[in-house]
């Protein structure tokens, strides 16, 4: 339910409401989150989970999905 505001290069502010937060293995990141099909949404992808020092990366991706308000 958290609100997310995105400001585009033209100065317009677009408001979204978070609907899901998921943690998935990087190897299992679903390609469908990058699809432009379906209803409008915002997908934010960042790193999370345990940090793996031996490879210098986090094990997981955190996916936040939000819809326009």
N, C-alpha and C positions, 0 to 999 in steps of 0.2 A: 503494500500500500504506500510505500515511501514515494514521494514525488521527485522526479529527476527533470531538470531543465537543461536543454541543449541549445546553445547559442551558435547559429551558423555564421559564416563569414560576412553575410549581408546584415548582421545585427539582429536578425529575428530570433525570438526565443520560442522554442517548442517544448511543451510540457508533456511528460509521460508519468504513468503510475506503474510501479513495479508490481509484477504479477507472480514471478517465480525467481528463485535463486537456487541454482543447482551446482554441485561440485561433481565433476567427471574426470576420469583419467584423461590425460592429454591424448593418449592413443585411441580414446573412444569419443573424441570430440565430434558431435554429429554435424555433418556438412549441411544439414537442413537449416541450421541457424543462420546461414549466409544466403538463404534463398529469398528472393524478392516476391515470391508467390504468397498468396493468402492475404490476410488482413494486415494493415500497417502495424509495425512493432519496432521496438528498439532492442537490439541485442548487444550487451556489453560483455566482452570476454577478457578475463585477466587470469593471472596465475594464483594458485593457492595450494593448500594441502602441505604436506611435509616438504622441506627443502632438501634436495638430494645433493649434498656437497660433492660427491664423486663426479657428478656431471654438470654441476653448477646451475641446476634448474629446479623449479618446483615440480612435483609429481602430477598435479592436477590443474585443471582449468576451472574457474568459477564463471558461470554463465548467469547473467542477470537479464531477464526479459521484462520489457515494459511496454505498455500500450498508451497511445495518445489519450490525453484528457481534454 
